[in-house]
Amino acid sequence: MIAHDEARMAPRVAPPETHGALPGKTLPPSRTRVRFTAMPSRYGLIVLGSALLMIGSVTYVPLGPQAYTPGRELLAFLSTTGGLALVFGASLPVHAPDRWRRWYARARHVALVVSLPLVFGTFATNAGVAFLTLYAPAAESYATDIVSFAHVNAELTLEGRNPYTSDDVFRQALARFPLATGTPLRGETFGTGLEHPGPLRLFTVQREYVRDPEAYADAYDPHTLHSYPALSFLIYAPLLWAGLGNILILDAVVYWLLLAWLIWLAPAGWRHWAALVGIAAMPVMAASLLPSIDIVGFALALVAWHVRDRRWLSSGLFGLALAYKQLIWFFIPFFALDILFTYGWREVVKRGALVLGAFLLPNLPYIIASPQAWFESMWLPMSEPLFATGMGIIALSIGHIIPYAPPLAYALFELAALGVALWAYARWRSRIGDGVLILALLPLFFALRSSATYFAFMPWFALYAVNRFYTPRVPPQPSPVVDAAARAVGWLRARRATLWPQLARRFKAVWRLISLTWRHAPAEARPRRARPRGAGRTTRRRPAPRAYSPRLRMAIKASCGISTLPTRFMRFLPSFCFSSSLRLRVTSPP
């Protein structure tokens, strides 16, 4: 995006710290060693965008005494806006003006420094996820009802029950997973305004609801137990059937597989940068893996977009993504426009039929068994009287910077933003490119509920778009990591004839020193083998000393009977043995 990228693509020689390429032009492999700190510009934008999105994700959560304050909500709004602008700008396959080169020359090192705490946070969060999934029970691992209800619905499926008609299990699910708070509704219990209740209020009402559901009947809707398509819980049923008690294991596996695939898509010499950017995208781990199960649906949609030139595979994967969660439905018109402009309207009809078939594959049995319950469940996220929450434009109203608008107004804002996004993609399709994956979710920024889980996956969408942009434009060059490893291997091979014998001799000398130290150490200092309690001691006779060897007898005779092992023999006689003085020769040792 930045002109700093185009500088690298000059016709002949390019400085090692610049990156990028002009469309359709490539350079011969550069012999100049690439500096490890020269992060490519678009990767740097993704890192900075991930940092801003992480700040917005943390500040919008109503925790602490400063929750819902104007300053905090304004920070969440500005961070989210800046983060979305950076990741979307990095994914666009266009060239920015030259003035951006000077800006990025200063921000490049900032992006490298910012990536370090993000990488540390990702590994720390991943360690926590590993501990929760492998050692902690599921009741202590699930943080939201999205995850806990998927677990319950998968268990109902294994028991042969229909989750869409099992509303009586809602109360048991809340009691079984007390840390996973349910979705509160506007009413007499929580109030009729749009202000979201605090965490303490939610936990208190949930405990009281478990004890007496009738007294707090308007606080929750049991239908929210099954508010997503069937694949959202069917995909976890094999895990529970196999005895794995935590469904987050599958999400963690999908996370690392998708990260490895994104790194592999990067140019061969820049995969270390892709790995750094992918791991530094902490919102993907913190906001999409722990409190939600969106990563599976996003992964299916991303792979379907990547293989969209293959009709059957792309349509099947996209249909399964739509059968996973309603959030993926925002991609439908953009997929249709891309197929329309690329292959024509007949291909749109054919692929639409295939996508519909893949969508009905997991959902059709439940549609036939209980059509009304299934359709009502699909409509619940849009029809329930939910509270306002999020890090988009609604954050300004939550912080009381601007007044709340009616819920219908936010729905109209969202539809208008979706229409503008579709018009922009139809108008500038070649300039947007793979950035359409981010453009499809931008209308959620204007929704009444713009949760962090909606935008958490955008850094990886941008990473995919940047990899696709760089791959045909970047000349082949070795990675600094691979180059350093190759140099180390070459150095070892060049010194193989002399290095290994020297190492062997030094190892033998160290081993002899250790053995001598062990042999002459006192018996009390030597570690003894632990004997089982109650085992009797067996008396052993000392073996009779072996006959002295001829060499040992000769050494004892030469030392007048006082020689001890190890014996050091004199290889060379001193000079006074050859002296002409009789006294020196007589007093010399024998």
C-alpha positions in Angstrom: 0.0 0.0 0.0 2.7 2.5 1.0 5.1 3.9 -1.6 7.8 2.5 0.6 6.8 -0.8 -1.0 7.2 0.4 -4.5 10.7 1.7 -3.9 12.0 -1.9 -3.7 10.6 -2.6 -7.1 12.9 -0.2 -9.0 14.1 -1.8 -12.3 17.6 -2.7 -11.1 19.2 -2.3 -7.6 17.1 -1.8 -4.5 18.3 -1.0 -1.0 17.9 -3.9 1.5 15.5 -2.1 3.8 12.8 -1.4 1.2 10.1 -3.9 0.2 7.3 -4.2 -2.3 6.9 -4.4 -6.1 5.3 -2.7 -9.0 2.4 -4.7 -10.5 3.6 -7.2 -13.1 7.3 -6.6 -12.5 9.8 -8.7 -10.8 13.5 -8.5 -10.1 16.3 -11.1 -10.2 17.2 -12.5 -6.8 19.0 -9.9 -4.8 22.4 -10.8 -3.4 22.2 -8.1 -0.8 21.5 -9.5 2.7 18.1 -8.5 3.9 18.1 -6.7 7.2 16.1 -8.6 9.8 14.6 -5.3 11.3 13.3 -4.1 7.9 9.7 -5.2 8.4 7.6 -4.8 5.1 5.2 -1.9 5.2 2.0 -3.8 5.0 2.9 -6.2 7.7 3.8 -3.3 9.9 0.3 -1.8 9.3 -1.3 -5.1 10.3 0.7 -5.1 13.6 -0.3 -1.6 14.4 -3.9 -2.3 13.5 -3.8 -5.4 15.7 -2.5 -3.3 18.6 -5.3 -0.7 18.2 -8.0 -3.4 18.0 -6.6 -5.1 21.1 -6.8 -1.7 23.0 -10.4 -1.3 21.8 -11.3 -4.9 22.8 -10.0 -4.3 26.3 -11.4 -0.9 26.9 -15.0 -1.7 25.8 -15.4 -4.5 28.3 -17.3 -3.2 31.3 -14.8 -4.0 34.0 -13.4 -1.8 36.8 -14.7 1.4 38.4 -14.1 3.4 35.1 -16.6 1.3 33.1 -18.9 3.3 30.7 -17.0 6.5 31.3 -16.8 8.9 28.4 -13.0 8.8 28.2 -12.9 5.0 28.2 -15.6 4.6 25.6 -14.0 7.3 23.4 -10.7 5.4 23.6 -12.4 2.2 22.5 -14.1 3.9 19.6 -11.0 5.7 18.4 -8.8 2.6 18.8 -11.3 0.4 16.9 -11.7 3.0 14.1 -7.9 3.3 13.7 -7.3 -0.4 13.9 -9.9 -1.1 11.2 -8.6 1.6 9.0 -5.0 0.2 9.2 -5.8 -3.4 8.6 -8.2 -2.5 5.7 -5.7 -0.1 4.2 -3.0 -2.8 4.4 -5.1 -5.3 2.5 -5.9 -3.0 -0.5 -3.8 -3.7 -3.6 -3.2 -0.1 -4.4 -0.2 2.2 -4.1 -0.3 5.2 -1.8 1.3 8.6 -2.4 4.9 9.2 -1.8 4.4 11.1 1.5 3.5 7.8 3.2 7.1 6.7 2.7 8.5 9.1 5.2 5.7 8.3 7.7 6.4 4.6 7.5 10.2 5.1 7.8 9.4 6.3 11.4 6.6 3.8 12.1 8.4 0.7 10.9 10.5 0.3 14.0 7.5 1.2 16.1 5.6 -1.7 14.6 8.5 -4.0 15.3 8.6 -2.9 18.9 4.8 -3.1 19.3 4.8 -6.6 18.0 6.9 -8.0 20.8 4.3 -7.5 23.6 1.6 -8.7 21.3 3.5 -11.9 20.6 4.1 -12.4 24.4 0.4 -11.8 25.0 -0.6 -14.3 22.4 1.7 -17.0 23.8 0.5 -16.2 27.4 -3.1 -16.5 26.3 -2.4 -19.7 24.4 -0.8 -21.1 27.5 -3.9 -20.3 29.4 -6.1 -21.9 26.8 -3.9 -25.0 26.8 -4.2 -25.3 30.6 -8.0 -24.7 30.5 -8.6 -27.2 27.7 -6.3 -30.0 29.0 -6.5 -29.7 32.8 -9.4 -27.5 33.9 -12.9 -28.8 33.8 -15.3 -27.4 31.2 -17.3 -25.5 33.9 -14.2 -23.4 34.6 -13.1 -23.0 30.9 -16.1 -21.5 29.2 -16.5 -17.7 29.6 -19.6 -17.0 27.6 -22.9 -18.8 26.9 -21.9 -19.1 23.2 -19.3 -21.8 24.1 -21.2 -23.4 26.9 -24.5 -23.7 25.0 -22.6 -25.3 22.0 -21.2 -27.9 24.4 -24.7 -28.6 25.8 -26.3 -28.9 22.4 -23.6 -31.3 21.3 -24.4 -33.4 24.3 -28.1 -33.3 23.5 -27.3 -34.5 20.0 -25.3 -37.5 21.3 -28.3 -38.3 23.6 -30.6 -38.4 20.6 -32.5 -35.2 21.5 -33.4 -32.2 19.4 -31.5 -29.1 20.7 -34.0 -26.8 19.1 -36.9 -28.1 21.2 -35.0 -28.7 24.5 -35.7 -25.4 26.2 -36.0 -27.2 29.6 -32.2 -27.7 29.5 -31.5 -23.9 29.6 -31.7 -23.7 33.4 -29.5 -26.7 33.8 -26.9 -25.2 31.5 -26.7 -22.0 33.5 -26.3 -24.0 36.7 -23.7 -26.3 35.2 -21.6 -23.4 33.8 -21.9 -20.6 36.3 -19.0 -18.6 34.8 -20.6 -18.5 31.4 -23.2 -15.7 31.8 -26.3 -15.9 29.8 -27.5 -13.2 27.4 -29.6 -10.6 29.3 -32.7 -9.2 27.9 -34.4 -5.8 28.4 -37.3 -6.0 30.8 -38.3 -5.5 34.4 -35.3 -7.3 35.8 -32.5 -5.5 34.0 -34.4 -2.4 32.9 -35.9 -1.3 29.6 -33.1 1.0 28.6 -30.2 0.2 26.3 -27.5 0.5 29.0 -25.9 -2.9 29.4 -25.9 -4.2 33.0 -22.6 -4.8 34.8 -20.9 -8.1 35.4 -21.8 -8.2 39.1 -25.5 -7.6 38.3 -25.4 -10.4 35.7 -23.9 -13.0 38.0 -26.3 -12.1 40.8 -29.4 -12.3 38.6 -28.2 -15.6 37.0 -27.8 -17.2 40.4 -31.2 -16.1 41.4 -32.6 -17.3 38.1 -31.2 -20.8 38.6 -32.9 -20.9 42.0 -36.3 -19.5 40.9 -36.8 -19.1 37.2 -40.3 -17.9 37.6 -39.3 -14.8 39.6 -36.9 -13.7 36.8 -38.7 -15.0 33.8 -38.1 -11.9 31.7 -34.3 -11.8 32.4 -33.4 -14.6 29.9 -35.0 -16.4 27.0 -34.5 -20.2 27.0 -34.6 -20.1 23.2 -31.1 -18.6 23.3 -29.8 -22.0 24.1 -30.2 -22.8 20.4 -29.8 -19.5 18.4 -27.3 -20.7 15.8 -27.4 -23.2 12.9 -26.8 -26.9 13.5 -23.2 -27.1 12.5 -22.3 -24.8 15.4 -22.8 -27.8 17.7 -22.6 -30.8 15.5 -19.0 -30.2 14.7 -18.1 -30.6 18.4 -20.2 -33.8 18.9 -17.3 -36.1 17.8 -15.0 -34.6 20.5 -17.4 -35.3 23.3 -18.1 -38.7 21.9 -14.4 -39.5 22.0 -14.2 -38.5 25.6 -12.6 -35.0 25.2 -14.6 -32.9 27.7 -13.7 -29.5 26.3 -14.8 -28.2 22.8 -12.2 -25.5 22.8 -9.6 -28.1 21.8 -11.0 -28.1 18.3 -10.9 -24.3 18.1 -7.3 -24.3 19.3 -6.3 -26.9 16.6 -8.1 -24.8 13.9 -6.2 -21.7 15.2 -2.7 -23.2 14.8 -3.5 -25.0 11.5 -4.9 -21.8 10.0 -1.9 -19.8 11.2 0.5 -22.3 9.7 -1.4 -22.1 6.4 -1.2 -18.3 6.4 2.5 -18.4 7.0 2.9 -20.8 4.1 1.1 -18.5 1.8 3.6 -15.7 2.4 6.6 -15.2 0.1 9.4 -17.7 0.7 11.8 -15.1 2.0 9.3 -13.3 4.2 7.6 -16.1 6.1 9.3 -15.1 9.3 7.5 -11.8 9.0 4.2 -13.5 8.3 4.7 -15.7 11.4 5.5 -12.6 13.5 2.4 -10.7 12.2 0.1 -13.8 12.6 1.2 -14.4 16.2 1.1 -10.7 17.0 -2.6 -10.6 16.0 -3.5 -11.1 19.6 -7.3 -10.2 19.1 -7.7 -13.4 17.1 -6.6 -15.5 20.2 -8.0 -13.3 22.9 -11.3 -12.2 21.5 -12.2 -14.9 18.9 -11.0 -18.1 20.5 -11.8 -17.8 24.2 -15.2 -16.0 24.4 -16.6 -17.3 21.1 -16.5 -20.1 18.5 -16.3 -17.9 15.4 -12.8 -19.1 14.4 -14.2 -22.3 12.7 -16.7 -20.4 10.6 -14.2 -17.7 9.6 -11.6 -20.4 8.7 -14.2 -22.2 6.4 -15.1 -18.9 4.7 -11.5 -17.9 4.2 -10.5 -21.2 2.6 -13.7 -21.1 0.5 -12.6 -17.6 -0.8 -9.1 -18.9 -1.5 -10.3 -21.8 -3.7 -13.2 -19.9 -5.3 -11.9 -20.9 -8.8 -13.0 -24.5 -7.9 -16.7 -24.7 -8.0 -17.5 -27.7 -5.9 -14.9 -27.3 -3.2 -15.5 -23.5 -2.7 -19.3 -23.9 -2.7 -19.2 -26.8 -0.3 -16.9 -25.0 2.2 -18.8 -21.8 2.0 -22.1 -23.6 2.5 -20.7 -25.2 5.6 -19.5 -21.8 6.9 -23.0 -20.5 6.5 -24.3 -23.5 8.3 -22.0 -22.6 11.3 -23.1 -19.1 12.3 -25.2 -16.2 11.0 -22.2 -13.9 11.2 -20.8 -15.5 8.0 -24.0 -14.5 6.1 -22.6 -11.1 5.6 -20.2 -12.6 3.0 -23.0 -13.9 0.8 -23.5 -10.8 -1.4 -19.8 -10.2 -1.8 -19.2 -13.8 -2.9 -22.0 -13.5 -5.3 -20.7 -10.3 -6.8 -17.2 -11.8 -7.3 -18.6 -14.9 -9.0 -20.9 -12.7 -11.1 -18.1 -10.4 -12.4 -15.7 -13.3 -12.9 -17.9 -16.1 -14.4 -21.4 -14.7 -15.1 -24.9 -15.1 -13.7 -25.2 -18.7 -14.7 -22.3 -19.7 -12.5 -23.9 -17.7 -9.7 -27.0 -19.8 -10.0 -25.0 -23.1 -10.1 -22.9 -22.2 -7.1 -25.8 -20.9 -5.2 -27.5 -24.3 -5.5 -24.4 -26.0 -4.3 -24.0 -23.6 -1.4 -27.6 -24.2 -0.4 -27.1 -27.9 -0.5 -24.1 -27.7 1.7 -26.0 -25.4 4.1 -29.0 -27.8 4.3 -26.8 -30.9 4.8 -26.5 -30.4 8.6 -29.7 -28.4 9.1 -32.2 -30.3 7.1 -33.0 -33.0 9.7 -33.9 -30.3 12.2 -35.9 -28.3 9.7 -38.0 -31.3 9.0 -38.3 -32.3 12.6 -39.2 -28.8 14.0 -39.4 -26.1 11.2 -40.9 -23.4 13.4 -38.4 -23.8 16.2 -35.5 -23.8 13.8 -36.6 -20.7 11.9 -37.3 -18.9 15.2 -33.8 -19.8 16.4 -32.2 -18.4 13.3 -34.0 -15.1 13.8 -33.3 -14.7 17.5 -30.0 -12.7 17.2 -32.0 -10.0 15.3 -35.3 -10.1 17.1 -34.4 -10.4 20.8 -34.6 -7.1 22.9 -30.8 -7.1 23.6 -28.7 -4.4 25.3 -26.3 -2.1 23.5 -22.7 -3.2 23.7 -19.6 -3.0 21.5 -16.6 -1.0 20.3 -18.1 0.6 17.2 -20.2 3.7 16.9 -22.4 2.5 19.8 -19.5 3.1 22.1 -20.1 6.9 21.9 -23.6 6.4 23.2 -22.5 3.9 25.9 -20.0 6.6 27.1 -22.9 9.2 27.1 -21.0 11.3 24.5 -24.0 11.2 22.1 -27.6 10.1 23.0 -28.8 6.6 22.2 -30.8 6.2 19.0 -33.7 3.7 18.7 -32.6 0.1 17.9 -34.3 0.4 14.5 -32.0 3.3 13.6 -28.9 1.2 14.2 -30.3 -1.5 12.0 -30.9 1.1 9.3 -27.3 2.4 9.7 -26.0 -1.2 9.3 -28.1 -1.8 6.2 -26.9 1.5 4.7 -23.3 0.6 5.4 -23.8 -2.8 3.8 -25.2 -1.1 0.7 -22.3 1.3 0.5 -19.9 -1.6 0.9 -21.5 -3.5 -2.0 -21.5 -0.5 -4.2 -17.9 0.2 -3.5 -16.9 -3.4 -4.2 -18.9 -3.4 -7.5 -17.3 0.0 -8.4 -13.7 -0.6 -7.4 -13.4 -4.4 -7.3 -9.9 -4.5 -8.7 -8.7 -1.9 -6.2 -10.3 -3.7 -3.2 -9.2 -7.2 -4.1 -9.0 -9.6 -1.2 -9.7 -6.7 1.2 -13.4 -7.5 0.5 -13.2 -10.0 3.4 -12.7 -7.1 5.7 -15.2 -4.8 3.9 -17.9 -7.4 4.3 -17.8 -7.1 8.1 -17.3 -3.3 8.3 -21.2 -2.7 8.5 -21.1 -4.3 11.9 -19.2 -1.2 13.1 -22.6 0.7 12.9 -24.7 -2.0 14.6 -26.3 -1.9 18.1 -24.1 -4.7 19.2 -20.6 -4.4 17.7 -18.8 -7.0 19.8 -15.0 -7.5 19.7 -15.5 -11.0 18.3 -16.9 -9.5 15.0 -13.6 -7.7 14.3 -11.1 -10.0 16.0 -10.4 -12.0 12.8 -9.7 -9.0 10.6 -5.9 -9.0 11.2 -5.7 -12.5 9.7 -7.9 -11.5 6.8 -5.5 -8.6 6.2 -2.5 -11.0 6.5 -4.1 -13.2 3.8 -4.6 -10.3 1.5 -1.1 -9.0 2.0 0.4 -12.4 1.4 -1.5 -12.6 -1.8 -0.3 -9.1 -2.8 3.4 -9.7 -2.0 3.8 -13.2 -3.4 3.8 -12.4 -7.2 5.7 -9.1 -6.6 8.5 -10.0 -4.3 11.7 -11.4 -5.9 12.8 -14.8 -4.4 15.2 -14.3 -1.6 16.3 -16.3 1.4 14.9 -15.6 4.7 17.3 -14.2 7.3 16.5 -17.1 9.6 17.0 -19.7 6.9 20.2 -17.9 5.7 21.7 -17.9 9.2 20.9 -21.6 9.6 22.5 -22.3 6.2 25.6 -20.4 7.1 25.9 -22.3 10.4 25.6 -25.6 8.6 28.1 -24.6 6.0 30.6 -23.5 8.7 30.2 -26.9 10.4 30.7 -28.8 7.1 33.9 -26.8 6.3 35.4 -27.6 9.6 34.2 -31.2 9.8 37.7 -32.6 9.3 39.2 -30.7 12.2 36.3 -29.7 14.4 34.8 -33.1 15.2 38.2 -34.7 16.2 38.8 -31.7 18.5 35.4 -32.0 20.1 35.9 -35.8 20.5 39.3 -35.2 22.3 37.8 -32.6 24.5 34.9 -34.8 25.4 37.2 -37.7 26.2 39.3 -35.4 28.4 36.2 -34.1 30.3 34.9 -37.7 30.6 38.3 -38.8 32.1 38.2 -36.0 34.6 34.7 -36.8 35.7 35.6 -40.5 36.1 38.7 -39.7 38.1 36.7 -37.4 40.3 34.1 -40.0 40.9 36.7 -42.7 41.6 38.6 -40.8 44.2 35.5 -39.2 45.9 34.8 -40.3 49.4 32.1 -42.9 49.8 29.8 -40.6 51.8 29.7 -38.1 48.9 28.5 -40.7 46.4 24.8 -40.9 45.8 23.3 -44.2 46.9 20.4 -46.0 45.3 17.2 -45.9 47.2 16.2 -49.2 48.6 12.5 -50.2 49.0 11.3 -50.0 52.6 11.4 -53.3 54.3 13.8 -54.9 52.0 16.5 -56.8 54.0 20.1 -56.3 53.4 22.1 -59.0 51.7 25.7 -59.5 52.8 28.1 -59.8 50.0 31.6 -60.9 50.3 34.3 -58.8 48.8 35.7 -60.4 45.7 39.2 -61.7 46.1 41.8 -59.3 44.6 42.9 -60.3 41.1 46.4 -61.3 40.4 48.7 -58.4 39.7 49.4 -57.8 36.1 53.0 -57.9 34.9 52.8 -54.2 34.2 51.6 -53.4 37.7 54.3 -55.7 39.3 57.0 -53.9 37.2 55.7 -50.5 38.4 55.7 -51.6 42.1 59.3 -52.8 41.8 60.4 -49.6 40.0 58.9 -47.5 42.8 60.3 -49.7 45.6 56.8 -51.0 46.5 55.1 -47.7 47.1 53.4 -47.3 43.6 49.7 -46.6 43.6 47.2 -46.4 40.8 47.1 -44.6 38.4 50.8 -45.0 37.7 52.6 -42.3 35.7 55.7 -43.6 33.9 58.6 -41.4 33.1 59.0 -41.1 29.3 62.1 -38.9 29.2 65.1 -38.9 31.5 66.2 -35.5 33.0 69.3 -33.8 31.8 71.3 -34.5 35.0 71.2 -38.3 34.2 73.6 -37.6 31.4 75.9 -35.3 33.4 79.7 -36.0 33.6 79.4 -35.5 37.4 79.5 -38.8 39.3 77.6 -37.3 42.2 74.6 -36.2 40.0 74.4 -39.6 38.2 74.5 -41.5 41.6 71.8 -39.3 43.2 69.5 -39.5 40.1 66.4 -41.7 40.4 66.7 -45.3 39.2 
